[in-house]
């Protein structure tokens, strides 16, 4: 088996153990008539988290297989089996890891032996229970719908809403009860990226994580994101930036900001952005003489699509783009992971509002300029 010299971040379960074995051993058992010689693939995501890359391989002999190596830092990997459907997530960390699964139920494998795998299994067991409850409710709903039993339908809807709330509460409670678990950091990472909770609540739970978890890759990523969130919070100074314009010159935000400026993150391929553009055009035309300006930051990748969208939508203001989609350095500086996104900035460069759309944008602009 080859050694793993470096492990790329997956964003799922990284942990620094209090005791540090010299390496890892995965001892696997697979039941259900698996042919000898069946290949097992150990995979993780690439450095850009865009796809899986194969790190190591093993073969099944008499229903067992083994991986050995050294992990720089624990993180989530996946086991794939040639000819079998599905895969099994496993925390690759130094220590003795036991894997047991039935060939037709890889998603329900039992992984144990190291601290982070134990914590992860505890989380998965509870998640599966709620998933099974949800599936059962869906089946009951179909039967009630077919029978047009409105009373049962109403009752099932109420139960489903309760289950959804329970699922959300479960994750938050799990984070609070397991500050030493990487799954806790991953839950917070998800909540932060999806903006499912106020940043202040996520920060409070993040601060309660153990130093070891904060020092892991997902922990560091959350810390960095929280810092960026602070720099782009209402009342903060908007990060200055510069970027290539459609004609190839360089434009700096500080050079063009007006009395009130909208920094609009959008793209020609983004349908919601294109739907919002007429509203921004209307507000711009109405208030530009009073000091309202717009700077469009496109997350396009193809220049021709970017330029065509500017022309088609009549966006007669300043534009910049590095043509790198979400890898755009301006988008990263503003922690943009979904568009449309917008920041309203006053003449002093202070963010006064965020993500206003439709009538809300004009109301705020009118309030600040009048």
N, C-alpha and C positions, 0 to 999 in steps of 0.2 A: 504493500500500500504506500502511496506517496504521501509525504508530509504536506500539511496545509501551512504555507508560510505566511499568508495574509488572508484575511476574511473580509469580504466586502459587506457593507451595511445593508441589511434587508429592511430594517425598520421593525423587525419582530424579534423580541427577546434577546437582549445582550446582558451579560452579568459577570461581575468579577467576584469569584468565589473567595470566601474567607480562608479556606484551605486551598492550596494550589497544587494539584497533582501535575506530574510532568507531562501528561498527555491524556488523550481520550481513547476509549474503546467502546464501540457500539456492538453489542452482542444481540443479534437479531434472530427471531424465530418466526417463521411464516408457515401457517397451516393451510391445508386444503389442496393437496395434490399439486404441488409446484414442482416443475421439472428441474432436475439437476442442471446446473449451468445457466439458469435464468439470471440475467444481469440485474444488478441493483445499482441505481444511480444516486449519488449524493449531490444535490444541487443547491445553489443559492442565487440571489439576484446579482446582477452585475453592478458596477460602481455607480451607474446612473439610475439604478432601480427600474430599468425598462424591460428586463427579461431575465430568465433563469440561465445560469451557466453551470456546466458540469464540473464538479471539483474532484470527484473520486468515483471509482466503480468497484463493485465486488460481485461475487457470484453465489447463488444459493446452492448449497450441497446438503442433501438430506434434510431440507427444511430450515437450514440455518445459514447465516452469513455474518461476516465481521468486518468492521472498519476500524482502523487505528490511525492515529496521527496526533498532531499537536494543534491546538486552537489558540491563536493569539488572544482572542477574547470571545466569550460565549455569545452566540447569536443564533437566529433561526435558520435552519436548513430544511430541505425537503428530501424525503426518500421516495424515489420512483422505481417501479418494477417493470421490466420489459414484458409487454403483453398483458399487463394488468391495468385496470382502470383506477384512477384516483392517485392519491399520494398521501404521505403522512408528514406533518410538520414535526420537527424534532429540534430541541435546543442543543446545538453542538457546543459543548463546554468540556473542559478537561475533567476527567473522572470516568467511572464505569457506568455506561448507559445501557439499560436493558430495553429491548424492543420486542413486543409480541403482538401479532395481528393475524387475522384470517384474511386470506387473499382477496376475498370479495368485499371486505370491509376495512380497507386501509385507513379510512377517515376515523375509524373507531379503535385504532391501535392503542395499546397501553405502553406508555413510555415512562420509565422510572429510573432511579438510581442516582440522580443528581438533583441538587436543590431546585434549580430553575425548571427542570422538567416536572418535578413534583408540583410546584406552584402552577405551572401551565396546565397540567392535567386536572388539577382542582378547579381551575377556571373553566376548562373545556367541559368537564362533567356537568357543571351547573348550566352552562350555555346550551349543551345538548338537551338537557331536561326541558328548558324553556322552548327550544326548537321543536321538540316532539309535541309539546303542548300546543304550540302554534299550528303545527301540521294537523293535529287532531281537531282543533277548532275549525280549520279550513274545510276539512272533510265534513264536519257536522254542518257547517254553513252551506255547503253545496247541497246536502240532503234537505235542509230546511228551505233553501231557496227553491229547490225542485218541487217541494211540497207546498210552497208559498205560505209557510208558517211564519207569519210576521212576528209573533210573540217570541219564538225561538231565535229568529234572526236578530231582533233587537237585543235579546239577552246575550247572544254570542258576540255582537259588536261591542257591548259594554265589557264583556270578559276580555275581549281582545285588546281593548284600550287599556284595561288594567294590567294585562300581560306586558304590553309595550312599556308602560310606566315601571313595572317591576323589573324589566330587562335593563332599563336605564338606571334605576336605583341600584340594581345588582352590581353593575360595573363600577359605579361610584363608591359603593360600599366596599367592593373588592379592593379598589385602589387604596382606600383608607385603612383597610385591615391588613394589606400586604405592601407596606412601603418598601420592602426589600425585594419585591418581585418585578422583573422586567416587563411582565404583562401589564403591570400597573402603569409603567412609563408609556407603553404602547397604547393603552387605552387613552391616556392623557394626550398623546400625540394625535390620535384619531380625533378626539374631541376638539383639539385646537385647530386642526386642519379643516374640519367640517363646520367649525364655529357653532357647535352644538351647545356650548356653555359660554357664559361671559368669561373673558380672559382672566378677570380677577379671581374667579372660582377655580379655574384651572391652575393659576399661579399658586393659590393657597395649597392645593393638593400636591403640586410639584414641590413646593418648599418642604413638605412633610416627608418626601422620599429620602431614603438613606443616601449618604454621600457616595456610596459605591454605585447606586443606581443612577444618580445624577452624572456620574463620571463615565457611564456607558455611552455608546453612540446615540441611541435614541434619547437618552437623558440629556446629552449635550445638544442634540438637535432641538429638543423642547426649550432648553435654556436659551438657545440662540433665537428661536422663534419668539419667545416671550420678550426678549430684549428688542427685537424688531417691532413687535406689537406696541411696545412702549414708545418707540421712536415715531410710530405712525398713529398714535392715539390722538383723539381730539384734544387740543391744547398743546400738542407737541410741535416742535419746529419741523416742517416738512424737509426730508432729506433732499439736498440739491442733487441734480443729475444733469447729464448731457448725453446726447445721442445723435446718430446720423439722421438727417432730414431726407425727404424724398429726392432732393437734388444732389445728395451726397455730402453736403456741408455739415458742420457740427453745430448743434444748438444747445445752449445751456438754459435750464429752467429759470435761473435767477435773472437772465437777460430779458426774458419775455413775460414774466409774471406781472399781472395788472393789479388793480385795486382789489379784485377778487378773481381767482383763477381756479378753474376746474382741471385737475389732472385726471384724464380719462383713460383707463386701461381697457383696451378693446382689441378686436381683430376682424379682418374681413370674413373669416370663416365662422365667426361667432354669431349665431342667429339672434340671441337675446340682445347682443350689442347693436346689431343692425336695426333691430326693432326699436331700440332706445334712441338711436341717432337722430331721428326727426324731432324728438322732444328737445334734445340738446341744441340742435340747430335753431329751433324756435326761441329757446331761452337766450342763446347767443345773439341772435339777430335783434332781440328785444332789448338786451341790456349791454351790448358791447360798447355803446356810446357812453355808458355810465361807468365803464371801467371793468366790465366782465370779460374775461379771456378764457380760452380753452387751450390746453396742450394735450394732444392725443399721443398716447404711448401704445403703439401697436405690438401685439404679440404674434404677428404673422410670421411666416417662414419664407413665403414667396413674395418677392417685391412687387411683381405684377398684380397679385391679388390685393395687396395693400393699397397700391396706387389706384386700382380700379374701384375699390370700395370707397376711397376718399372722393373720387370723382362722382360715382353713382349716388352717394349720399349727400353730396354738397357740403363737405366738411371744410369750410373756409377758415381754418385756423392752423396754428403751428402743429407739426407732427414730427415724431421721432420714432425710430425703431431699429433695433439691432438684428431683427429677423431671426430671433432665437427662441420663439414661443416662450414657454415659462422659464427657460433658462436665461432670459433677458436679464442683465444685471440691474436694470431699473426695476423690473418686476420683483427681483429678489430683495432689493433694498426696501421695497414697500410690502414685502411678504405676500405677494399676489399668487394665490393658487387656484383662483377661479375668476372668470370675467363674465359680465362687466363688473368693474370696480372703479370707484372714483373718490377723489379727495378734493374738498373745497378748501382753498388756501387764501388767507387774507394778504394784504399788501406787505405785512411784516414776515410773511412766510410761515405763519402759524396755521395748523390744520383746524378748521372751525366746524367741519361736518364731513361725514363719510357716507359713501354709497347711497346717495339720494337719487331717486329715479322718479320719472313721471312728474305729476304736479308738485311733489315734495321738493324737487330741485328748484323750480321757479319760485316757490314760496320762500325758500331759504335765501335765494339770490335777491329777491325783492326786499326781504327783511333786512339784509345786510347792506344793500346798496341804497335803499331809500331812507 
